[in-house]
Amino acid sequence: MKITGIETFVVSNGFTPPRPWHFCAIRTDAGLTGYSEFGSDGITRGLVGLVQDLGHRLIGKDPTAVEKHYLDLYRAVRQAPYGATQQAIAGIELALWDLAGKALGVPVYKLMGGPHRERQWVYWSHLATYRANNWKLLGVRPLKTLQDLADAAREAPARGYTAFKTNIIWPGEPARAISQGRLGPHDQVASRDIVKQAVAQIAAMRDAVGPDIGICLDINVNFKPSEAIRVGRALEPYDLFWLEIDNQDPHALAPLKSSVRAPICSGEQLQTIRQYRPYFELHAMDVVKVDVQWQGFSAAKKVADLAETFELNIAPHNYNGHLSTFQSLNLCASVSNVRIMESDPEQTPYRDELFTAPPEIADGHMRIPTAPGWGTELNEKAAKKYEWTG
């Protein structure tokens, strides 16, 4: 079996601001196609160009030599590693794993010695957050009051979820969410008003769901660690499942972990064990966020395996389409140290149309897929129907 072509698809998810999804398809002379979902929004044209720049190197080669191809691509761009380059490599590598599994008729996790589990505990991510800007698209009520935030929180346990994650949200007309820096410039300072709103929101949500539902607060890249300490300490009465923050300096993050009671989850922006290792050596986080789509399957599994040696559990970062979910589920089935996995039950209405199989979920758990490869495929006809044109 030889690779004959590599194609990319960019799909709009209809959100405001736009958050297109990226897919890669690798064709072979055996009639098999491997699919992947990869990358992050905001660098779409660059990602597609990088996949084109890198992919031609694999034409005519055996797709099942996945680790070799990954390392060859990594070495070929060693002058510009990580970031978008790593995400583009991930798009190719993930599609190769799909082909390898399909060629042998087994799920990808079988190639890794799994499964370690048959079901994976998941949390409802971006609860209420997406409603701030996209309530009409999602077909839900707008967030006008704190009561609306509390009502949104009640939906998680009502649908079987025992944990959820949210961002700091100001209800109103319109509502605003401080997510990925989109509130506006504030120099990563946790002002009195921001802390006050975080407390009011989490207090309302905790009162709505009771003491047994896990509440995660994601403050992304929005605060310096010293400012995050103020947020974390103010929220201690509400028993957070974790406080999630992204940071590029392990020496800056470690004091946060030792200064607040809530567990610290971090790492989604990091790629490969080279970047994670300094954080592990300083024990700068309690839960390791690992994004399969941003760094690739092999790299993510190596991070999980290294985390195990530091007595740490991972939590896959997963907020896109169903192919992303299936890739993350295969990681969960391949390793023994998973805390919980992210999921977005509230998404664009046509998401199911884009894939041949949706994830199976019940009682806050997703079933580990058993079909060959990732367990689902991109519906190319639907991908073209909802193509993102910029």
N, C-alpha and C positions, 0 to 999 in steps of 0.2 A: 504494500500500500504506500502510495506516494502523495505528497501534497501537490495539488494542482492550482490552488488559488486561495486568496484571503480577501474577505469582504467585510466591510463594516456597515452597521445600521445605526442611525441616530433617531431616537423616538421621542416625541414630545409627551410629557405627562400632564400638560395642561395647566401647570401651576403658575402662580404669580408670586415672586419673580420666576422666570423659566428655569426648569431643572431637568434638562433632557437626559435620557438614559442612553447608554452606549452598549452596543453588542458587536461581537466579532464572530464571523463564520469562516471556518477553514474547510475547504473542499478537498476531496481525495479522488484518485482514480478508481477506488473501490466502491464509489457511490455513497460513502459515509460523509456526513458533515458534522464537525464539532462546533459547538456554540459556547459563547461566554458572555457574561455581563461584566462590565469593567468600568473603572474610572469614576471621576467625580464631576459634577456640573461646574460650569464656568470656564472650562478649558477644552470645549468640545472640538473645535477645529484643530487645535494643537494635538489632541489625542489621536484624532483620525489620521492626521498627517504622520504622526510618529508610528502608528501601526503600519501605514503604507511604507514608510522608510525602512522599518525593521523587517516586515513580513516577507519581502521579496527574497531575503536570504534563505528562507525555508522551502521555496518552491523546488519540487523534485525530491525532497527528503522524506524519510520515514517519520510520520508524526508521533509514533509511540516512544521515540527516544526523548521523552519530555524533559527530563532533568538536563540532558546534554544541550538541548536547544535553549533552555532557559539560561544556562551558564554561558553559552556562546553569545546570546543576545546581551546579557549583562556585561560581559567583557568587551563586546563591540562598542558599547556606549559608556565605558568606564570614565570617560572624561566628563560626562554629565549624568551621574547616577541619581537615583531616587526621584521623588516628585512625579511629574507627568511622565517622565521616561519610564519609571518603574511601573506606573499604571498602564502604559501602553504594552510593556512586556507582559504584564499580567493578563491583558486582553488576549494575547496570543497564547500564552502558557495555559490559561484556563481552558481555552478551546481545544488545545492539544490533549489535556487530561480527559476531556469529554470524549475525544476520539479514541484515546487509549482504552477507556472503559468500554465503549461501544464495540471496539474491535475484539475484546475478550468477552463481551456479553455480561459485564459485571458493573456494579456501581463503583465510582472512583474510590470510595472508602475501602472497598475490598482490596484495592491495590496497595493500601496502607496498613492492612492487617485488621481492619475494623469489621463490623461495627462494635463500638463500645457501649452502645445503647440503642434502643428501638424508638424512643421518643425523646424529644428535647424540650425542656422548659423554656418558654419564651416570655418576654414582656411586651406590652403595648407601648410602642415608642411614639414620640411626638404627640402624645395625647393632648388635645386642645391646641397645640402649637400650629398645626396645619390649618386649623379653623380660623386663625386670625386673618389670614389673607385669602383663604380659598374655601370659605364656608359654602358659597353658592355651588362651586364645582363638586364639593363633597355631599351636597344635599342635606346639610345640617343647619341648625340655628346659629346665628352670629353670636359672638361672645360680647355681650353688652355689659354684664355685671359679674361680680364675684360668684353670685349664685349660678350663673351659666358655667363658670369654671368648675364649681362643685358638682353640678349635674353631669358635666362631661366626665369627671372622675368616676362617678357612680357607674358609668357605662362599662368600665373595665371589668369589675367583678361580675356585673350582670351578664357579660359575655364569656365568663369563665377565666379571665386573667387574674392572677394573684399578684401581679406587679405591673407598674407602668412608669413611663418616663415623660417628663414635660420640661419646658423651658420657662423662663420668667415672662409672664404675659400681663399686659395691661388691657383689661376689657374696656370696651367703649365703642364708639361709632366713628372711625373703625377701630378695631382692636389692634394692638401691636405686640409683637413677640421679640424678645432679645435672643435671637438665634443666629449663630455664625456671624456675629458682628452686624446684623442687619438693623439694629435699633438706630444706629447712627454713631458718629464719633463721640466717645466719652473717655478716651485715653485709658481704657481698661481700669477705670476707677469705680468702685462700688459705692456710689453716692448714698446718702441717707434715704433718698426717695426710692432708689433701686432696692436697697435692702428691705425697706418698709414694704414694698410691693411683693418681694419674694416671700416675706413672712406672711403677709395677708393671704397670698395665693395658696401656699403650702398648708397653712392653717385651715383654710376653707376646704381644701381637698382631703386633708387628714380627717377632719370632722365628718366629711361626706362618706368616706370609705371605711372608717374605723381603724383599729390598731393593727390588724392582721394583713393588710394589703401593703406591699412594698412600693414606696414612692422614691423614684430617682429624679434628681434635678440635674439637668445638663446646662452648665454655664459656658460650654464651648471654649472659645479663645477670648472671651469677653472681659476677663479680669486678670490682673497680675496676681500671682500667688498670695501676696500679702493682703490683697483686697478680697480674694476668695476666702481667706480665713475669716474675715468679717461676716461674709455671707454664711459660711458653714457654721460658725458659732451662733449666729442669730437663729439658725434653723434647728439647733440641737434638740429643742423640746418636741420636735415632730418626727424624730426617729427615721431619718432618711435611709433608704436601702443603700444608696450611694450618692455621693456628690461627684459629678463628672466634669473634668476640666482637661483642656488640651494645652500642652506646654512643651517648649523645645529645649528646656534646660533641666536636667534631672536634679541638679543642685538647688534650683529654685523651687522645684515641686516637692522635694522631700520635706521641707519645713511645714508645708500645708498638711501633709499626711500625719505629722506628729502633733498638729495643733488643733485638729477638730475630731469630734467623735465619729462622725459619719465615715464609712469606708470611702477611699478615693479611687475612682475609676479613671484611667487615662490610657493613652497610647494609640488612638485611632489614626493620628497623623504620622505615626512612625512607620518605617518600612524596613524589613529584614532585621535579623538578629544584631547586625552591626549597630543599628540605631536603638534597639530596645535594651541591649545589654547594659549600658551605663545606668539605666533606670532600675534594672533588676539588682545590680550590684549595690546600689544605694537604698534599695527597698523603698523606692519613691512612690509606689502605688500599691493598692490592695487588690485591685482587679484590673486585668490587662485587656484593654480594648484592642481587638485585632480585626483589621479589615481585609478580607480575602480579595475583594474586587480592586483594592488599591495597591496590593503588593503581589498577588498571585497565591496559588494554593500551596506550592512547595515552601515558599517563604513564610506563609502564615503558619503552616504546620511546624516548621522549625522554631518559630517564635513560641508556639504553644509548648513544644517539647523543652525548650530552654526555660520557659516559665515554670514548668514542672520541677526543674532542678532547684528553683528558688522558692518552692512551696507556694506558687501562685496559680490561680485559676484565670482562665480567659473568658471574655464575653464578646462574641463576634459582632462587629459593627455591620449592620445590614438594614438599609433603608430604601432600597430601590424596587426593582421588579422581582418577579418570582424566580427567575433564573439566579439572581443574586442570592435569594433565600435558599435555593437548592444547593448552590455552591457552599454556602455557609453551613447548611445541615450536613453536608459531606465532611466538612472540617470537624464538626462536633462529633460525628461518628468515628472519626479517625484518631481522636485523642482522648485522654482520660481525665483532663482537668478543665472542665467547662463549668462556669458558674451559672450562666443563663445566656440566652441569645436574643438579640434585638429583632423585632418584627414591626411592620407597619400595617395593621389591619385596616386602617383608614387611608385610602389612597385614591388615585385617579379612577373613575368609574369603569374605564375600559381596560384596566390592568389585566384581568383574567383573559381577555381576548388575545393578548399578545403571546400567550404561552400554551403549549399543548397539555399541560397539567398544572393545576394550582397545588399549593401545599395542603396537606390534610391537618387540620387543627381541631383539638377538642380539649376542654378543661385546661386551657393555657399551655398546652403542649403540642408540638408539631411532630408528626410521624416521620421517621427517617425514611427517605425514598429507597425503593428497591430496584427500580428500573436501571438499565445500563447507563453509564456515563453519569451525568448529574441527576438524571431522573426526569427532566423536562427539557423541552426545546423551544426555541424562538419560533413563533408563527410569522414567517417572513412576509406573508401577504398582509397581515395586520400591521407589522412593523412599517411597511411602505404606506399603508393607509394613514398611519399617525406619524408620518415622518416629520422630524423637526427641521425646519428650513431656516431658522435663525431670524 
